[in-house]
Amino acid sequence: MEQILEKRFKEIEQVLRDTLEQSAETISRAGKMLLSAGLERRGIFLFGNGGSAADAQHVAGELNGRFLKERRPLKAQALVCDAATMTCIANDYGYGQVFVRQLQANAGPGEVAFGFSTSGNSENVVEAFKAAKAIGMETIAMTGKGGGALADLADVLIEIQSSFTPHIQEAGMVVYHCLCEQVDNAFNE
């Protein structure tokens, strides 16, 4: 067990260092995009599958509530929480449309679509980014190394420097906590 712990801790430390070196500027740009949307009371729509769905919910919760400092709530919505809507859309239009239809129904130009996909190739996230572009939304993608199809669709690509899903998710949490802290701090300056 100790060998696994030591190995994984060393690996994630390197992933975090590599991600900071590679993506510090884009992470900052994503934070500014979220802050701008928050200040202007524009919506932030978050989505992903599996663990990435949990990440979307986590970030939406931090933005709706607060992260570390008191501030007014931001207009953030995780598109993964409404089982009736998701299963209706999946049944009638296919799973690739579960986020598309929700964006078409609820989002407007200038709002933010924030998609999470460790591969960058999740069909429903990719399709949601195409729909977001058609709506006139700004887009942020958080992916693993390479960015997959989302690399060509996102306005801001936060590329975690790993292809190992657990490390992408672990480092992703550090990154989105930093984004939430950046937003909190800006509201308190």
C-alpha positions as CSV (number, residue, x, y, z in Angstrom):
1,M,0.0,0.0,0.0
2,E,2.8,2.5,0.9
3,Q,4.4,1.9,-2.5
4,I,1.1,2.8,-4.3
5,L,0.8,5.9,-2.1
6,E,4.3,7.1,-2.8
7,K,4.0,6.4,-6.5
8,R,0.7,8.1,-7.0
9,F,1.6,11.1,-4.8
10,K,4.8,11.7,-6.9
11,E,2.9,11.3,-10.1
12,I,0.2,13.8,-9.2
13,E,2.8,16.3,-7.9
14,Q,4.4,16.1,-11.4
15,V,1.1,16.5,-13.1
16,L,0.3,19.6,-11.1
17,R,3.7,21.1,-11.9
18,D,3.4,20.3,-15.6
19,T,-0.1,21.7,-15.7
20,L,0.9,24.9,-14.0
21,E,3.8,25.3,-16.4
22,Q,1.7,24.6,-19.5
23,S,-1.6,26.1,-18.6
24,A,-1.2,28.9,-16.0
25,E,-2.2,31.6,-18.6
26,T,-5.2,29.7,-19.8
27,I,-6.4,29.0,-16.3
28,S,-6.2,32.7,-15.5
29,R,-8.1,33.4,-18.7
30,A,-10.8,31.0,-17.6
31,G,-11.0,32.6,-14.2
32,K,-11.4,36.0,-15.8
33,M,-14.2,34.7,-18.1
34,L,-16.0,33.3,-15.1
35,L,-15.6,36.5,-13.1
36,S,-16.8,38.6,-16.0
37,A,-19.9,36.5,-16.4
38,G,-20.5,36.7,-12.6
39,L,-20.1,40.5,-12.5
40,E,-22.5,40.9,-15.4
41,R,-24.9,38.3,-14.0
42,R,-24.6,36.1,-17.1
43,G,-25.2,32.4,-16.8
44,I,-22.5,29.8,-16.4
45,F,-23.6,26.3,-17.6
46,L,-21.5,23.3,-16.5
47,F,-21.6,19.7,-17.7
48,G,-19.7,16.4,-18.1
49,N,-20.2,12.7,-17.7
50,G,-19.5,10.4,-14.7
51,G,-16.8,12.0,-12.5
52,S,-16.8,15.0,-14.8
53,A,-20.5,15.4,-14.0
54,A,-19.6,15.5,-10.4
55,D,-17.0,18.1,-11.1
56,A,-19.6,20.2,-12.9
57,Q,-21.9,20.0,-9.9
58,H,-19.1,20.8,-7.5
59,V,-18.1,24.0,-9.4
60,A,-21.7,25.1,-9.8
61,G,-22.2,24.7,-6.1
62,E,-19.1,26.8,-5.3
63,L,-20.2,29.5,-7.7
64,N,-23.8,29.5,-6.4
65,G,-22.8,29.5,-2.8
66,R,-19.2,30.6,-2.2
67,F,-15.8,29.0,-2.0
68,L,-13.8,30.7,0.8
69,K,-15.1,34.2,1.1
70,E,-18.5,35.7,1.3
71,R,-19.8,37.2,-1.9
72,R,-23.0,37.3,-3.8
73,P,-24.1,34.1,-5.6
74,L,-23.2,33.7,-9.2
75,K,-25.7,32.4,-11.8
76,A,-24.3,28.9,-12.3
77,Q,-26.1,25.7,-13.3
78,A,-24.9,22.1,-13.7
79,L,-26.8,20.5,-16.5
80,V,-26.4,17.1,-15.1
81,C,-28.8,17.3,-12.1
82,D,-32.3,17.0,-13.6
83,A,-32.9,13.3,-14.2
84,A,-36.3,13.8,-15.9
85,T,-34.9,16.3,-18.4
86,M,-31.8,14.3,-19.1
87,T,-33.6,11.0,-19.6
88,C,-36.4,12.6,-21.7
89,I,-33.8,14.2,-24.0
90,A,-31.7,11.0,-24.2
91,N,-34.8,8.9,-25.0
92,D,-36.2,11.2,-27.6
93,Y,-33.0,12.7,-29.2
94,G,-30.1,10.4,-28.1
95,Y,-27.6,10.8,-25.3
96,G,-25.4,13.1,-27.5
97,Q,-28.1,15.8,-27.2
98,V,-28.6,15.9,-23.4
99,F,-26.6,19.1,-22.9
100,V,-27.4,20.6,-26.4
101,R,-31.1,20.8,-25.8
102,Q,-30.6,22.3,-22.3
103,L,-28.3,25.0,-23.7
104,Q,-30.7,25.7,-26.5
105,A,-33.6,26.1,-24.0
106,N,-31.8,28.1,-21.3
107,A,-28.6,29.8,-22.5
108,G,-28.1,33.0,-24.4
109,P,-25.3,34.9,-26.2
110,G,-22.4,35.9,-24.0
111,E,-23.1,33.3,-21.4
112,V,-20.5,30.6,-20.5
113,A,-20.5,26.9,-21.3
114,F,-18.0,25.0,-19.1
115,G,-17.5,21.4,-20.2
116,F,-15.5,18.7,-18.4
117,S,-14.2,15.7,-20.3
118,T,-11.0,13.8,-19.4
119,S,-10.5,12.7,-23.0
120,G,-11.9,15.8,-24.6
121,N,-13.9,13.6,-26.9
122,S,-17.2,12.9,-25.0
123,E,-19.8,13.1,-27.7
124,N,-22.4,15.0,-25.7
125,V,-19.8,17.5,-24.5
126,V,-18.5,18.1,-28.0
127,E,-22.0,18.5,-29.4
128,A,-22.8,21.0,-26.5
129,F,-19.7,23.1,-27.5
130,K,-20.9,23.2,-31.1
131,A,-24.4,24.3,-29.9
132,A,-22.8,26.9,-27.5
133,K,-20.9,28.4,-30.5
134,A,-24.1,28.6,-32.5
135,I,-25.8,30.3,-29.6
136,G,-22.9,32.8,-29.2
137,M,-21.7,31.6,-25.9
138,E,-18.1,31.7,-24.5
139,T,-16.6,28.2,-23.9
140,I,-14.2,26.7,-21.4
141,A,-13.1,23.1,-21.6
142,M,-11.2,21.1,-18.9
143,T,-9.6,18.0,-20.4
144,G,-6.6,15.7,-20.2
145,K,-3.5,16.0,-22.2
146,G,-4.1,16.8,-25.9
147,G,-7.6,18.2,-25.4
148,G,-9.3,15.8,-27.9
149,A,-11.9,17.3,-30.1
150,L,-12.6,20.1,-27.5
151,A,-9.2,21.6,-28.2
152,D,-10.5,23.0,-31.5
153,L,-13.9,24.1,-30.1
154,A,-13.0,25.8,-26.8
155,D,-12.3,29.5,-26.4
156,V,-10.2,28.5,-23.4
157,L,-8.7,25.0,-23.0
158,I,-7.5,24.0,-19.6
159,E,-5.4,21.0,-20.5
160,I,-4.4,18.9,-17.5
161,Q,-1.0,17.4,-18.3
162,S,-1.9,13.7,-18.0
163,S,-3.6,10.9,-19.9
164,F,-4.4,9.0,-16.7
165,T,-8.0,9.6,-15.8
166,P,-7.6,9.7,-12.0
167,H,-4.8,12.2,-12.2
168,I,-6.8,14.4,-14.6
169,Q,-9.6,14.4,-12.1
170,E,-7.4,15.1,-9.1
171,A,-5.5,17.9,-10.8
172,G,-8.7,19.2,-12.2
173,M,-10.1,19.7,-8.7
174,V,-7.0,21.8,-7.7
175,V,-7.5,23.9,-10.9
176,Y,-11.2,24.6,-10.4
177,H,-10.7,25.3,-6.7
178,C,-8.1,27.9,-7.9
179,L,-10.7,29.3,-10.3
180,C,-13.3,29.6,-7.6
181,E,-10.7,31.3,-5.3
182,Q,-9.9,33.7,-8.1
183,V,-13.6,34.6,-8.4
184,D,-14.0,35.0,-4.6
185,N,-11.0,37.2,-4.3
186,A,-12.0,39.5,-7.2
187,F,-15.5,40.0,-5.6
188,N,-13.8,41.0,-2.3
189,E,-11.2,43.5,-3.7
